[in-house]
Amino acid sequence: MKMIKGTFVAAFVALSLQATATYAATEKELLILEAAENIAFISQKLPMAYFYKGKGIRVSVAKRHLKDGLMDLDKSLKYLETVALGAEEKNVMLFFGFTRDEMKETLAEEYSLENGALVMDYSESLLEGAELIAARHKNFNEVSETMLVDVERMEFLLERISKFYIAHYSGLRDEVNVSQLKLAVDEFEDNLKEVSSFDGFHASQKASLKKINSFWPIAKRFFMGVEEGSLPVIVLASSSSLKRELGKIHGFFRKEAIGS
């Protein structure tokens, strides 16, 4: 009996250690994914701020976004340098360093549409690399983890929508940019439906989700009016309002998935 009991305890300890190791691995994967998605987010934030500043719209806010965006980009890059990545991901990291330097240099130059076009190119390059790394670390089973990724994607999409809107308003009237904005609007709406189907929210998150669902149809009309492109302040304010409420939902899922 004692031997059986000892065997049971040993098995229990082994399973507990395995579960702890699995949790740690999952948490690490989530943190890598979060860093990659943060780079994707910043890749949209920087050009958006560049055009708003260049056009003299909400200049103080735009300057802060440029400064904070570059600091956040460096923070995410430094974190990814500390973790084990695959060979292709390491090549992407080398590319990130080059692109970051080129973008920073261009952002500091005098505003022009030519420089704006360069910033847009750097933006899409950073995004492509970030999405490659993110794709390698999306392998989760928990609903909270999936929802966290969905919400982070929605925050990214709002920044992407604003980037293409202000670029068009500023004079980069590229049909591809308009198409990409409309695709981002559609994807945001799809993700909003997914997040809205989650039934484990507390009262605070329910209130935020209700605000988002109520305001989204209004904001969507502004976003889809990109080809008229005459409401950059309203578009910025609409995006900020949606991101503020999404941030509360983001915090809820991050605590559920990572514990902080």
PAPABA-809873 format. One record per residue (C-alpha): x, y, z; residue in three letters. Coordinates in Angstrom, 3 decimals, m for minus. Each point is the difference from the previous one (the first is absolute). Layout:
// PAPABA-809873
<lofi><px>X</px><py>Y</py><pz>Z</pz><keke>ALA</keke></lofi>
...
//
This chain:
// PAPABA-809873
<lofi><px>0.000</px><py>0.000</py><pz>0.000</pz><keke>MET</keke></lofi>
<lofi><px>2.836</px><py>2.373</py><pz>0.920</pz><keke>LYS</keke></lofi>
<lofi><px>1.690</px><py>m0.776</py><pz>m3.310</pz><keke>MET</keke></lofi>
<lofi><px>m3.180</px><py>0.711</py><pz>m1.938</pz><keke>ILE</keke></lofi>
<lofi><px>m0.472</px><py>3.247</py><pz>1.924</pz><keke>LYS</keke></lofi>
<lofi><px>3.611</px><py>1.004</py><pz>m0.707</pz><keke>GLY</keke></lofi>
<lofi><px>m0.429</px><py>m0.764</py><pz>m3.680</pz><keke>THR</keke></lofi>
<lofi><px>m3.160</px><py>2.106</py><pz>m0.084</pz><keke>PHE</keke></lofi>
<lofi><px>1.758</px><py>2.951</py><pz>1.675</pz><keke>VAL</keke></lofi>
<lofi><px>2.938</px><py>m0.259</py><pz>m2.401</pz><keke>ALA</keke></lofi>
<lofi><px>m2.363</px><py>m0.062</py><pz>m2.962</pz><keke>ALA</keke></lofi>
<lofi><px>m1.917</px><py>2.974</py><pz>1.370</pz><keke>PHE</keke></lofi>
<lofi><px>3.205</px><py>2.001</py><pz>0.477</pz><keke>VAL</keke></lofi>
<lofi><px>1.156</px><py>m0.881</py><pz>m3.522</pz><keke>ALA</keke></lofi>
<lofi><px>m3.329</px><py>1.131</py><pz>m1.470</pz><keke>LEU</keke></lofi>
<lofi><px>0.128</px><py>3.215</py><pz>2.027</pz><keke>SER</keke></lofi>
<lofi><px>3.504</px><py>0.770</py><pz>m1.233</pz><keke>LEU</keke></lofi>
<lofi><px>m1.060</px><py>m0.745</py><pz>m3.556</pz><keke>GLN</keke></lofi>
<lofi><px>m3.001</px><py>2.310</py><pz>0.346</pz><keke>ALA</keke></lofi>
<lofi><px>2.223</px><py>2.757</py><pz>1.437</pz><keke>THR</keke></lofi>
<lofi><px>2.484</px><py>m0.390</py><pz>m2.861</pz><keke>ALA</keke></lofi>
<lofi><px>m2.843</px><py>0.088</py><pz>m2.544</pz><keke>THR</keke></lofi>
<lofi><px>m1.404</px><py>3.156</py><pz>1.590</pz><keke>TYR</keke></lofi>
<lofi><px>3.438</px><py>1.656</py><pz>m0.029</pz><keke>ALA</keke></lofi>
<lofi><px>0.492</px><py>m0.937</py><pz>m3.669</pz><keke>ALA</keke></lofi>
<lofi><px>m3.434</px><py>1.345</py><pz>m0.880</pz><keke>THR</keke></lofi>
<lofi><px>0.637</px><py>3.224</py><pz>1.904</pz><keke>GLU</keke></lofi>
<lofi><px>3.322</px><py>0.436</py><pz>m1.820</pz><keke>LYS</keke></lofi>
<lofi><px>m1.702</px><py>m0.577</py><pz>m3.349</pz><keke>GLU</keke></lofi>
<lofi><px>m2.626</px><py>2.586</py><pz>0.898</pz><keke>LEU</keke></lofi>
<lofi><px>2.650</px><py>2.554</py><pz>0.949</pz><keke>LEU</keke></lofi>
<lofi><px>1.859</px><py>m0.570</py><pz>m3.280</pz><keke>ILE</keke></lofi>
<lofi><px>m3.285</px><py>0.319</py><pz>m1.881</pz><keke>LEU</keke></lofi>
<lofi><px>m0.856</px><py>3.142</py><pz>1.929</pz><keke>GLU</keke></lofi>
<lofi><px>3.361</px><py>1.586</py><pz>m0.864</pz><keke>ALA</keke></lofi>
<lofi><px>m0.455</px><py>m0.843</py><pz>m3.691</pz><keke>ALA</keke></lofi>
<lofi><px>m3.533</px><py>1.385</py><pz>m0.014</pz><keke>GLU</keke></lofi>
<lofi><px>1.209</px><py>3.126</py><pz>1.763</pz><keke>ASN</keke></lofi>
<lofi><px>2.491</px><py>0.542</py><pz>m2.827</pz><keke>ILE</keke></lofi>
<lofi><px>m2.868</px><py>m0.450</py><pz>m2.467</pz><keke>ALA</keke></lofi>
<lofi><px>m2.041</px><py>2.579</py><pz>1.924</pz><keke>PHE</keke></lofi>
<lofi><px>2.876</px><py>2.502</py><pz>0.103</pz><keke>ILE</keke></lofi>
<lofi><px>0.659</px><py>m0.540</py><pz>m3.710</pz><keke>SER</keke></lofi>
<lofi><px>m3.399</px><py>1.598</py><pz>m0.596</pz><keke>GLN</keke></lofi>
<lofi><px>0.192</px><py>2.584</py><pz>2.785</pz><keke>LYS</keke></lofi>
<lofi><px>3.198</px><py>1.695</py><pz>m1.190</pz><keke>LEU</keke></lofi>
<lofi><px>m1.073</px><py>0.894</py><pz>m3.564</pz><keke>PRO</keke></lofi>
<lofi><px>m3.417</px><py>1.066</py><pz>1.252</pz><keke>MET</keke></lofi>
<lofi><px>1.639</px><py>2.411</py><pz>2.466</pz><keke>ALA</keke></lofi>
<lofi><px>2.425</px><py>1.176</py><pz>m2.689</pz><keke>TYR</keke></lofi>
<lofi><px>m2.805</px><py>1.102</py><pz>m2.316</pz><keke>PHE</keke></lofi>
<lofi><px>m2.094</px><py>1.603</py><pz>2.753</pz><keke>TYR</keke></lofi>
<lofi><px>3.043</px><py>1.991</py><pz>1.152</pz><keke>LYS</keke></lofi>
<lofi><px>0.950</px><py>0.874</py><pz>m3.587</pz><keke>GLY</keke></lofi>
<lofi><px>m3.482</px><py>1.307</py><pz>m0.770</pz><keke>LYS</keke></lofi>
<lofi><px>m0.117</px><py>2.020</py><pz>3.232</pz><keke>GLY</keke></lofi>
<lofi><px>m2.853</px><py>m2.041</py><pz>1.518</pz><keke>ILE</keke></lofi>
<lofi><px>0.153</px><py>m0.724</py><pz>3.742</pz><keke>ARG</keke></lofi>
<lofi><px>3.731</px><py>0.658</py><pz>m0.178</pz><keke>VAL</keke></lofi>
<lofi><px>0.775</px><py>m0.422</py><pz>3.711</pz><keke>SER</keke></lofi>
<lofi><px>m1.771</px><py>m3.369</py><pz>0.057</pz><keke>VAL</keke></lofi>
<lofi><px>1.767</px><py>m1.088</py><pz>m3.192</pz><keke>ALA</keke></lofi>
<lofi><px>3.412</px><py>0.959</py><pz>1.401</pz><keke>LYS</keke></lofi>
<lofi><px>m0.683</px><py>m2.027</py><pz>3.134</pz><keke>ARG</keke></lofi>
<lofi><px>m1.088</px><py>m2.982</py><pz>m2.092</pz><keke>HIS</keke></lofi>
<lofi><px>3.220</px><py>0.194</py><pz>m2.023</pz><keke>LEU</keke></lofi>
<lofi><px>2.173</px><py>0.149</py><pz>3.117</pz><keke>LYS</keke></lofi>
<lofi><px>m1.899</px><py>m2.729</py><pz>1.869</pz><keke>ASP</keke></lofi>
<lofi><px>m0.232</px><py>m2.178</py><pz>m3.108</pz><keke>GLY</keke></lofi>
<lofi><px>3.760</px><py>m0.041</py><pz>m0.545</pz><keke>LEU</keke></lofi>
<lofi><px>0.600</px><py>m0.764</py><pz>3.687</pz><keke>MET</keke></lofi>
<lofi><px>m2.535</px><py>m2.846</py><pz>m0.063</pz><keke>ASP</keke></lofi>
<lofi><px>1.514</px><py>m1.361</py><pz>m3.203</pz><keke>LEU</keke></lofi>
<lofi><px>3.447</px><py>m0.134</py><pz>1.616</pz><keke>ASP</keke></lofi>
<lofi><px>m1.464</px><py>m1.684</py><pz>3.097</pz><keke>LYS</keke></lofi>
<lofi><px>m1.667</px><py>m2.749</py><pz>m2.050</pz><keke>SER</keke></lofi>
<lofi><px>3.102</px><py>m0.527</py><pz>m2.141</pz><keke>LEU</keke></lofi>
<lofi><px>2.201</px><py>m0.293</py><pz>3.100</pz><keke>LYS</keke></lofi>
<lofi><px>m2.337</px><py>m2.582</py><pz>1.497</pz><keke>TYR</keke></lofi>
<lofi><px>0.011</px><py>m2.128</py><pz>m3.147</pz><keke>LEU</keke></lofi>
<lofi><px>3.806</px><py>0.123</py><pz>m0.012</pz><keke>GLU</keke></lofi>
<lofi><px>m0.029</px><py>m1.798</py><pz>3.381</pz><keke>THR</keke></lofi>
<lofi><px>m2.072</px><py>m3.018</py><pz>m1.089</pz><keke>VAL</keke></lofi>
<lofi><px>0.808</px><py>m3.009</py><pz>m2.145</pz><keke>ALA</keke></lofi>
<lofi><px>m1.338</px><py>0.472</py><pz>m3.514</pz><keke>LEU</keke></lofi>
<lofi><px>0.291</px><py>m2.040</py><pz>m3.179</pz><keke>GLY</keke></lofi>
<lofi><px>2.492</px><py>0.762</py><pz>m2.780</pz><keke>ALA</keke></lofi>
<lofi><px>m2.515</px><py>1.855</py><pz>m2.180</pz><keke>GLU</keke></lofi>
<lofi><px>m1.220</px><py>2.003</py><pz>2.985</pz><keke>GLU</keke></lofi>
<lofi><px>3.593</px><py>0.995</py><pz>0.811</pz><keke>LYS</keke></lofi>
<lofi><px>0.387</px><py>1.282</py><pz>m3.558</pz><keke>ASN</keke></lofi>
<lofi><px>m3.179</px><py>2.016</py><pz>0.483</pz><keke>VAL</keke></lofi>
<lofi><px>1.475</px><py>1.462</py><pz>3.188</pz><keke>MET</keke></lofi>
<lofi><px>3.067</px><py>1.186</py><pz>m1.932</pz><keke>LEU</keke></lofi>
<lofi><px>m2.309</px><py>1.580</py><pz>m2.554</pz><keke>PHE</keke></lofi>
<lofi><px>m1.991</px><py>1.668</py><pz>2.802</pz><keke>PHE</keke></lofi>
<lofi><px>3.139</px><py>1.754</py><pz>1.249</pz><keke>GLY</keke></lofi>
<lofi><px>0.756</px><py>1.410</py><pz>m3.443</pz><keke>PHE</keke></lofi>
<lofi><px>m3.595</px><py>1.055</py><pz>m0.674</pz><keke>THR</keke></lofi>
<lofi><px>m0.370</px><py>1.583</py><pz>3.413</pz><keke>ARG</keke></lofi>
<lofi><px>3.080</px><py>2.175</py><pz>m0.626</pz><keke>ASP</keke></lofi>
<lofi><px>m1.186</px><py>0.990</py><pz>m3.475</pz><keke>GLU</keke></lofi>
<lofi><px>m3.467</px><py>0.871</py><pz>1.249</pz><keke>MET</keke></lofi>
<lofi><px>1.313</px><py>2.030</py><pz>2.934</pz><keke>LYS</keke></lofi>
<lofi><px>2.257</px><py>1.984</py><pz>m2.339</pz><keke>GLU</keke></lofi>
<lofi><px>m2.857</px><py>0.704</py><pz>m2.426</pz><keke>THR</keke></lofi>
<lofi><px>m2.414</px><py>0.967</py><pz>2.782</pz><keke>LEU</keke></lofi>
<lofi><px>2.491</px><py>2.626</py><pz>1.164</pz><keke>ALA</keke></lofi>
<lofi><px>0.246</px><py>1.616</py><pz>m3.452</pz><keke>GLU</keke></lofi>
<lofi><px>m2.177</px><py>2.820</py><pz>m1.286</pz><keke>GLU</keke></lofi>
<lofi><px>m3.526</px><py>m1.117</py><pz>m0.865</pz><keke>TYR</keke></lofi>
<lofi><px>m0.679</px><py>m0.860</py><pz>m3.625</pz><keke>SER</keke></lofi>
<lofi><px>m2.149</px><py>m2.458</py><pz>m1.900</pz><keke>LEU</keke></lofi>
<lofi><px>3.164</px><py>m1.664</py><pz>m1.269</pz><keke>GLU</keke></lofi>
<lofi><px>1.155</px><py>m0.638</py><pz>3.548</pz><keke>ASN</keke></lofi>
<lofi><px>m3.527</px><py>m1.027</py><pz>0.879</pz><keke>GLY</keke></lofi>
<lofi><px>0.068</px><py>m2.639</py><pz>m2.716</pz><keke>ALA</keke></lofi>
<lofi><px>3.289</px><py>m1.333</py><pz>1.426</pz><keke>LEU</keke></lofi>
<lofi><px>m1.470</px><py>m0.148</py><pz>3.487</pz><keke>VAL</keke></lofi>
<lofi><px>m2.984</px><py>m1.919</py><pz>m1.371</pz><keke>MET</keke></lofi>
<lofi><px>2.376</px><py>m2.497</py><pz>m1.654</pz><keke>ASP</keke></lofi>
<lofi><px>1.973</px><py>m0.465</py><pz>3.228</pz><keke>TYR</keke></lofi>
<lofi><px>m3.298</px><py>m0.449</py><pz>1.791</pz><keke>SER</keke></lofi>
<lofi><px>m1.124</px><py>m2.857</py><pz>m2.218</pz><keke>GLU</keke></lofi>
<lofi><px>3.451</px><py>m1.616</py><pz>0.193</pz><keke>SER</keke></lofi>
<lofi><px>m0.058</px><py>0.040</py><pz>3.811</pz><keke>LEU</keke></lofi>
<lofi><px>m3.510</px><py>m1.397</py><pz>m0.101</pz><keke>LEU</keke></lofi>
<lofi><px>0.953</px><py>m2.889</py><pz>m2.282</pz><keke>GLU</keke></lofi>
<lofi><px>2.877</px><py>m1.012</py><pz>2.277</pz><keke>GLY</keke></lofi>
<lofi><px>m2.117</px><py>0.339</py><pz>3.137</pz><keke>ALA</keke></lofi>
<lofi><px>m2.730</px><py>m2.159</py><pz>m1.500</pz><keke>GLU</keke></lofi>
<lofi><px>2.527</px><py>m2.710</py><pz>m0.905</pz><keke>LEU</keke></lofi>
<lofi><px>1.223</px><py>m0.177</py><pz>3.605</pz><keke>ILE</keke></lofi>
<lofi><px>m3.541</px><py>0.163</py><pz>1.381</pz><keke>ALA</keke></lofi>
<lofi><px>m1.139</px><py>m2.868</py><pz>m2.240</pz><keke>ALA</keke></lofi>
<lofi><px>2.731</px><py>m2.246</py><pz>1.464</pz><keke>ARG</keke></lofi>
<lofi><px>m1.279</px><py>0.519</py><pz>3.546</pz><keke>HIS</keke></lofi>
<lofi><px>m3.788</px><py>m0.300</py><pz>m0.357</pz><keke>LYS</keke></lofi>
<lofi><px>m0.768</px><py>m3.426</py><pz>1.367</pz><keke>ASN</keke></lofi>
<lofi><px>m2.412</px><py>0.310</py><pz>2.894</pz><keke>PHE</keke></lofi>
<lofi><px>m2.944</px><py>m1.963</py><pz>1.342</pz><keke>ASN</keke></lofi>
<lofi><px>m1.386</px><py>2.304</py><pz>2.685</pz><keke>GLU</keke></lofi>
<lofi><px>m2.879</px><py>2.268</py><pz>m0.999</pz><keke>VAL</keke></lofi>
<lofi><px>1.541</px><py>2.910</py><pz>1.927</pz><keke>SER</keke></lofi>
<lofi><px>3.191</px><py>m0.287</py><pz>m2.066</pz><keke>GLU</keke></lofi>
<lofi><px>m1.924</px><py>m0.005</py><pz>m3.281</pz><keke>THR</keke></lofi>
<lofi><px>m2.106</px><py>2.954</py><pz>1.140</pz><keke>MET</keke></lofi>
<lofi><px>3.122</px><py>1.925</py><pz>1.057</pz><keke>LEU</keke></lofi>
<lofi><px>1.448</px><py>m0.442</py><pz>m3.491</pz><keke>VAL</keke></lofi>
<lofi><px>m3.309</px><py>1.094</py><pz>m1.562</pz><keke>ASP</keke></lofi>
<lofi><px>m0.162</px><py>3.172</py><pz>2.103</pz><keke>VAL</keke></lofi>
<lofi><px>3.631</px><py>0.876</py><pz>m0.724</pz><keke>GLU</keke></lofi>
<lofi><px>m0.765</px><py>m0.485</py><pz>m3.679</pz><keke>ARG</keke></lofi>
<lofi><px>m2.936</px><py>2.397</py><pz>0.282</pz><keke>MET</keke></lofi>
<lofi><px>2.227</px><py>2.643</py><pz>1.586</pz><keke>GLU</keke></lofi>
<lofi><px>2.455</px><py>m0.456</py><pz>m2.846</pz><keke>PHE</keke></lofi>
<lofi><px>m2.761</px><py>0.263</py><pz>m2.606</pz><keke>LEU</keke></lofi>
<lofi><px>m1.214</px><py>3.323</py><pz>1.387</pz><keke>LEU</keke></lofi>
<lofi><px>3.512</px><py>1.390</py><pz>m0.317</pz><keke>GLU</keke></lofi>
<lofi><px>0.233</px><py>m1.402</py><pz>m3.528</pz><keke>ARG</keke></lofi>
<lofi><px>m3.299</px><py>1.582</py><pz>m1.009</pz><keke>ILE</keke></lofi>
<lofi><px>1.141</px><py>3.385</py><pz>1.346</pz><keke>SER</keke></lofi>
<lofi><px>3.348</px><py>m0.318</py><pz>m1.792</pz><keke>LYS</keke></lofi>
<lofi><px>m1.543</px><py>m0.558</py><pz>m3.413</pz><keke>PHE</keke></lofi>
<lofi><px>m2.645</px><py>2.691</py><pz>0.564</pz><keke>TYR</keke></lofi>
<lofi><px>2.471</px><py>2.760</py><pz>0.876</pz><keke>ILE</keke></lofi>
<lofi><px>2.422</px><py>m1.095</py><pz>m2.752</pz><keke>ALA</keke></lofi>
<lofi><px>m2.809</px><py>0.330</py><pz>m2.542</pz><keke>HIS</keke></lofi>
<lofi><px>m1.038</px><py>3.350</py><pz>1.475</pz><keke>TYR</keke></lofi>
<lofi><px>3.628</px><py>1.169</py><pz>m0.237</pz><keke>SER</keke></lofi>
<lofi><px>0.216</px><py>m0.753</py><pz>m3.733</pz><keke>GLY</keke></lofi>
<lofi><px>1.129</px><py>m3.631</py><pz>m0.330</pz><keke>LEU</keke></lofi>
<lofi><px>m3.095</px><py>m0.916</py><pz>m1.972</pz><keke>ARG</keke></lofi>
<lofi><px>0.855</px><py>m3.588</py><pz>m0.770</pz><keke>ASP</keke></lofi>
<lofi><px>m2.850</px><py>m2.407</py><pz>m0.769</pz><keke>GLU</keke></lofi>
<lofi><px>1.880</px><py>m2.746</py><pz>1.830</pz><keke>VAL</keke></lofi>
<lofi><px>m0.005</px><py>2.101</py><pz>3.182</pz><keke>ASN</keke></lofi>
<lofi><px>m3.749</px><py>0.530</py><pz>m0.265</pz><keke>VAL</keke></lofi>
<lofi><px>m0.513</px><py>m3.719</py><pz>m0.572</pz><keke>SER</keke></lofi>
<lofi><px>2.181</px><py>m0.873</py><pz>3.008</pz><keke>GLN</keke></lofi>
<lofi><px>m1.960</px><py>2.393</py><pz>2.215</pz><keke>LEU</keke></lofi>
<lofi><px>m3.295</px><py>m1.595</py><pz>m1.005</pz><keke>LYS</keke></lofi>
<lofi><px>1.403</px><py>m3.495</py><pz>0.612</pz><keke>LEU</keke></lofi>
<lofi><px>1.092</px><py>1.127</py><pz>3.479</pz><keke>ALA</keke></lofi>
<lofi><px>m3.510</px><py>1.316</py><pz>0.689</pz><keke>VAL</keke></lofi>
<lofi><px>m1.525</px><py>m3.351</py><pz>m1.023</pz><keke>ASP</keke></lofi>
<lofi><px>2.476</px><py>m1.964</py><pz>2.122</pz><keke>GLU</keke></lofi>
<lofi><px>m0.640</px><py>2.212</py><pz>3.027</pz><keke>PHE</keke></lofi>
<lofi><px>m3.718</px><py>m0.646</py><pz>m0.330</pz><keke>GLU</keke></lofi>
<lofi><px>0.549</px><py>m3.769</py><pz>m0.215</pz><keke>ASP</keke></lofi>
<lofi><px>2.195</px><py>0.035</py><pz>3.115</pz><keke>ASN</keke></lofi>
<lofi><px>m2.520</px><py>2.141</py><pz>1.847</pz><keke>LEU</keke></lofi>
<lofi><px>m2.630</px><py>m2.687</py><pz>m0.596</pz><keke>LYS</keke></lofi>
<lofi><px>2.379</px><py>m2.653</py><pz>1.375</pz><keke>GLU</keke></lofi>
<lofi><px>0.826</px><py>1.984</py><pz>3.124</pz><keke>VAL</keke></lofi>
<lofi><px>m3.666</px><py>0.908</py><pz>0.518</pz><keke>SER</keke></lofi>
<lofi><px>m0.866</px><py>m3.708</py><pz>0.119</pz><keke>SER</keke></lofi>
<lofi><px>2.171</px><py>m0.531</py><pz>3.112</pz><keke>PHE</keke></lofi>
<lofi><px>m2.272</px><py>m0.536</py><pz>3.002</pz><keke>ASP</keke></lofi>
<lofi><px>2.494</px><py>0.281</py><pz>2.876</pz><keke>GLY</keke></lofi>
<lofi><px>0.272</px><py>3.777</py><pz>0.295</pz><keke>PHE</keke></lofi>
<lofi><px>m0.505</px><py>1.891</py><pz>3.248</pz><keke>HIS</keke></lofi>
<lofi><px>m2.233</px><py>3.062</py><pz>0.164</pz><keke>ALA</keke></lofi>
<lofi><px>2.836</px><py>2.405</py><pz>m0.905</pz><keke>SER</keke></lofi>
<lofi><px>0.938</px><py>m1.853</py><pz>m3.189</pz><keke>GLN</keke></lofi>
<lofi><px>m3.654</px><py>m0.421</py><pz>m0.959</pz><keke>LYS</keke></lofi>
<lofi><px>m0.425</px><py>3.769</py><pz>0.267</pz><keke>ALA</keke></lofi>
<lofi><px>3.058</px><py>0.600</py><pz>m2.210</pz><keke>SER</keke></lofi>
<lofi><px>m1.167</px><py>m2.555</py><pz>m2.551</pz><keke>LEU</keke></lofi>
<lofi><px>m3.445</px><py>1.608</py><pz>m0.109</pz><keke>LYS</keke></lofi>
<lofi><px>1.598</px><py>3.398</py><pz>m0.692</pz><keke>LYS</keke></lofi>
<lofi><px>2.156</px><py>m1.453</py><pz>m2.777</pz><keke>ILE</keke></lofi>
<lofi><px>m2.935</px><py>m1.740</py><pz>m1.681</pz><keke>ASN</keke></lofi>
<lofi><px>m2.120</px><py>3.163</py><pz>0.263</pz><keke>SER</keke></lofi>
<lofi><px>2.667</px><py>2.314</py><pz>m1.382</pz><keke>PHE</keke></lofi>
<lofi><px>1.540</px><py>m2.270</py><pz>m2.629</pz><keke>TRP</keke></lofi>
<lofi><px>m2.708</px><py>0.539</py><pz>m2.703</pz><keke>PRO</keke></lofi>
<lofi><px>0.551</px><py>3.778</py><pz>0.309</pz><keke>ILE</keke></lofi>
<lofi><px>3.792</px><py>m0.255</py><pz>m0.102</pz><keke>ALA</keke></lofi>
<lofi><px>m0.187</px><py>m2.434</py><pz>m2.909</pz><keke>LYS</keke></lofi>
<lofi><px>m1.780</px><py>2.579</py><pz>m2.156</pz><keke>ARG</keke></lofi>
<lofi><px>2.767</px><py>2.514</py><pz>0.658</pz><keke>PHE</keke></lofi>
<lofi><px>2.698</px><py>m2.570</py><pz>m0.791</pz><keke>PHE</keke></lofi>
<lofi><px>m1.679</px><py>m1.167</py><pz>m3.194</pz><keke>MET</keke></lofi>
<lofi><px>m0.237</px><py>3.610</py><pz>m1.167</pz><keke>GLY</keke></lofi>
<lofi><px>3.750</px><py>m0.059</py><pz>m0.613</pz><keke>VAL</keke></lofi>
<lofi><px>m0.330</px><py>1.041</py><pz>m3.636</pz><keke>GLU</keke></lofi>
<lofi><px>m1.685</px><py>3.232</py><pz>1.066</pz><keke>GLU</keke></lofi>
<lofi><px>2.699</px><py>0.192</py><pz>2.686</pz><keke>GLY</keke></lofi>
<lofi><px>m1.165</px><py>3.218</py><pz>1.637</pz><keke>SER</keke></lofi>
<lofi><px>m0.333</px><py>m1.014</py><pz>3.679</pz><keke>LEU</keke></lofi>
<lofi><px>3.466</px><py>m0.849</py><pz>1.366</pz><keke>PRO</keke></lofi>
<lofi><px>m0.699</px><py>1.405</py><pz>3.482</pz><keke>VAL</keke></lofi>
<lofi><px>m3.254</px><py>m1.949</py><pz>0.326</pz><keke>ILE</keke></lofi>
<lofi><px>1.675</px><py>m3.169</py><pz>m1.269</pz><keke>VAL</keke></lofi>
<lofi><px>2.806</px><py>0.381</py><pz>2.557</pz><keke>LEU</keke></lofi>
<lofi><px>m2.497</px><py>0.652</py><pz>2.799</pz><keke>ALA</keke></lofi>
<lofi><px>m2.154</px><py>m2.960</py><pz>m1.056</pz><keke>SER</keke></lofi>
<lofi><px>2.973</px><py>m2.346</py><pz>m0.046</pz><keke>SER</keke></lofi>
<lofi><px>1.169</px><py>1.275</py><pz>3.398</pz><keke>SER</keke></lofi>
<lofi><px>m3.436</px><py>m0.539</py><pz>1.550</pz><keke>SER</keke></lofi>
<lofi><px>m0.178</px><py>m3.574</py><pz>m1.253</pz><keke>LEU</keke></lofi>
<lofi><px>3.570</px><py>m0.738</py><pz>1.135</pz><keke>LYS</keke></lofi>
<lofi><px>m0.726</px><py>1.361</py><pz>3.466</pz><keke>ARG</keke></lofi>
<lofi><px>m2.828</px><py>m2.476</py><pz>0.528</pz><keke>GLU</keke></lofi>
<lofi><px>1.933</px><py>m2.822</py><pz>m1.672</pz><keke>LEU</keke></lofi>
<lofi><px>2.838</px><py>0.651</py><pz>2.435</pz><keke>GLY</keke></lofi>
<lofi><px>m2.249</px><py>m0.959</py><pz>2.910</pz><keke>LYS</keke></lofi>
<lofi><px>m0.930</px><py>m3.269</py><pz>m1.703</pz><keke>ILE</keke></lofi>
<lofi><px>3.651</px><py>m0.584</py><pz>m0.907</pz><keke>HIS</keke></lofi>
<lofi><px>0.965</px><py>0.323</py><pz>3.672</pz><keke>GLY</keke></lofi>
<lofi><px>m2.643</px><py>m2.552</py><pz>0.991</pz><keke>PHE</keke></lofi>
<lofi><px>1.194</px><py>m2.642</py><pz>m2.476</pz><keke>PHE</keke></lofi>
<lofi><px>3.671</px><py>0.667</py><pz>0.697</pz><keke>ARG</keke></lofi>
<lofi><px>m0.566</px><py>m0.650</py><pz>3.698</pz><keke>LYS</keke></lofi>
<lofi><px>m1.890</px><py>m3.184</py><pz>m0.842</pz><keke>GLU</keke></lofi>
<lofi><px>2.665</px><py>m1.240</py><pz>m2.454</pz><keke>ALA</keke></lofi>
<lofi><px>3.250</px><py>1.193</py><pz>1.565</pz><keke>ILE</keke></lofi>
<lofi><px>m0.997</px><py>1.053</py><pz>3.493</pz><keke>GLY</keke></lofi>
<lofi><px>1.125</px><py>3.626</py><pz>m0.205</pz><keke>SER</keke></lofi>
//
